[in-house]
Structure formats: C-alpha cells, structure tokens
Amino acid sequence: MSRRLEWFKSWEGLLLILFVVTVVVNTTLAPNYLRLDNWINLFELSIEKIIVALAMTFIIINAEIDLSVASVMGLSAGVLAWMHVAGYPFVLAIVVALLVGVLCGAFNGFWIAYVGLPSLVVTLATLIMYRGGARILLEDKSIGDFPAWFDRLGQQPMFGPFPLALILFVIGAILALILLQYAGFGRKVYVIGNNRDVAEYSGVKVRRVKMLLYIASATVAAFAGLLFAARLGAVRGDLAQGFELDIITIVLLGGVSIFGGSGTLTGVLLAILIVLNIRNGMSLLNMSQHMQTGAVGILLILSVLVPNMVTQVRTTINRRRLRQSQNPLSS
C-alpha cells in the first residue's frame, strides 16, 4: 500500500490524477466526449506529433534537443510530392523520402556527437535549412493527387474503426517503452544524460549513441511526415510547421528533465493523453485554435516550472530535517 501511495506522489501519479480530472471535466461539458469515434478522432488529429514525441523522449533524456523534427517532416513529405510530380515511381519516392530523414538525422548527429556543437544551435539552424528545402521544392504549391492506396492509409480505418497510424503508434510506444525502460540501450541513454564524462569512463560509446538517436529521431519524423501527407492528401512547403512546440511540450510535461538524465516513457504517454484531451475538450467547446495553442504554451511553462519548484521545496525540507537531526535541541 505504501508503494502505491509513493507512486501517486510521483510526477507520473500527478499526471494520472490530472488526466482523470481532464476526462471528468470534458465529460461534464461535452456529452459526446466519451464516444469511441471522438477518442479515435482526438488521436488521429495529432497522431504524427505523438509518434515523433516517442523519439524526442530519448533525445531529451540524453540531455539534447531536436528542434528540426517538424522541418524534417515537411522536407520528407516535400520530396515525396516533388518526385511524384516528376513522374518517379511512388514506392521509390517513399523510399527516398525516408532516406532523406536518415540523412537529416546523420547530418544533425555529426555536428552534435562528433564535432561537439550544442544541439540547440545545430537543430535550430537545420530547422531553418530543412524547412527552406521544402519550400524550394514545392514553392507555394499544394501538391496532391497521390495514389488512392496511399490516401487510404491515412484517411480510412484499417483494423475495425482504427486507422493505420494509430496502430503504428501503439506498436511504437510498446517498443520504445521496452527499449528505454528495460533494455541496455536505454540505460546508456540515461547514463549519458546524467553525466557524459562518467558514461565515457564507463565505456559507453557516447558519440555512437547520440548519432543513433538523431538518425532515429529524423527517420521517425520523416515517417510521420509521410503519414501526415497521406492523411491530408496533399503537401505544402509549410506542412507540420510549428509541430515542434507540441512535441517538446508533451515530453517535458511527461516529467522528462530538460537537462537530461531523468523521466519515463510512462509519464510521456500520460502527457500525450492529457494534451490531446485538453485540445479535444476545447475543440468540442468551439474554442479557437489560438486558445488551444495558448493552453499548450502554458503547459510548456508549467512542465518546466512545477518540477523545479517541487525540487526546491523537497531540498528545503530535507535541509531542515538534516539540521534538526544534527541539533535536536534547536527544535
């Protein structure tokens, strides 16, 4: 019983409580909220973001950041659309678009892992560069008319009422949970995030791990970009622009420290449920997209502020207890 109470005192426990409160409020305000089609819809409208959030969790736990993921989504989808218009076989266009993601990740990883440049600077620069590449390819055009089978992948249910992207997200979440929480690679990610020097002295190949993480991040982003193109049925140069805000917010709200080394995928999955349900509840109440974005921005601030405040309070309490134990007469 005491262990269960301790879990509810954790950040994940707080997120679970917040999720339950969100569900109760949405149920009260919107009668159609609990319908299965509404729940499928709330996932489907943000499915590309939450798929990329799985990869971003590894990056931030590793004490790095990747601001370029949304631009990689746009560039990969742009390459797909450009090759389609140019007359290349569509399957080849998909393969090349995914390879673009691999190359983008390798480019980011090289400058961060091997040259030693700050990931914030590198991925901010590539955010602009990759987005520029998408705009150069497509200019101001909206390119669609993709093969019908490709559109069906993003627009129609594949297994019962569930779309393909949602099934892939569930599979990806299970694999990511196992890899991060229960596999040796996940332990290396945490060790590097806690202290890179200690990791290197322990024999961890830090550069290789970081390179793999950035390649994986961009490849997942490229895949999500193709899923987004299939769902929309068309591609523009600004596809997925601004998605990095929601993605990073979800990971930080999930309890992953912006300084790396701590956090769980369980917390991130709970944060996904919270963010999606808050957006869905606001949509059902006919609140504007600007208000929803503002709410996400507030969550981003709170996700960084609240853990720091909790840490400070715990540190103060521990110091007082230590002083009292050293000098019991002072109390």
Phi, psi and omega in degrees: 000319182295325178294321178295319178296321178296322180296320180291341175278347180283172179296322178296321177297318177297320179295321178298318178297316180297322178296315179299317179298317179299317179297316180297315181296314180297321179296322180291320186274334184229106183301331183272004188298319187278000179294143182301320181295329177291319180293320176296319181296319182294328175285318185296325182288342180232018189298324181293322180296314186286335173294315179292329179299330177298315179289322180297331178301316179297317183299312185287323175299330178281008179069032176232183178214152176226098180276354188266001188300318181293324178291325175295321176302313181294319181292315180297316177296324178295319177296318177302311182295318181297316180292326178296314179294325181286351175096009178287153176304139188292324178297320176298320179298322178295315181297315180295320179298321177291322177296327175301319177298317178300315181294320178298317178294320178295322178296313177300313183297324180299311183290330183274310186281321188258325178274330176092017178284151179297136182296329178299316182290313184298311185284337172293319178294316181286335171306312180290318184293312181292323178294321177297321178298319178296319180290325178295319181294316188256347185053232179256016184276155170248113186254128179220224180057043178284165176305146185300324181295328179289316178298322181297327180300326183259345189244346183235149177299145181250323180232100186064229179272001189266129178286160182302317184299323179292320177298317180295324177297316180298315178297315180297322180294319179296314180296318180295321179298316179295315183294319184279318188267338189232357182251161180297326179298320178298321178296323177295321179300316179293316182299315179296319179295327178287313182198109183296320181297316178298319180298317180294318178294335180277357178094006178285132179278085189300313183299318180295318180298314180296319178298316179298321180295318181287324175296316179296318181299312182288326179293317176298320178297319178297317178298317178296325177297321178291322176297321179295319178297320179293321181291319181281330183080007180199160182228135171238167181293339180261019180302131178069012181299130180088358181296333183300332179298308180296320182297311181292322178301314180301314183294315181291320177297331178288000176097006177282126182290135177295341179269358176087168173088351182213158182122161180225156177288333175301315178298320180294319179296321176294321178296323176301314180298320182293309182298315181295321181286326175295314178298318181295317178297320178293325178292319179295335177268010177063032175278147186290162177297327179295320178293323178295318178296321177297320178296321178295320177299319177296319177299322179299316179296314182295325182295334177267320185289312186298311178301322178295318179295318178298318179297318179296318179296316179296320178297317179298316180296317180296322178295319178296318178296321179296317179297319180293324179290328179281330181223076185298337180289339182291338180276000000 
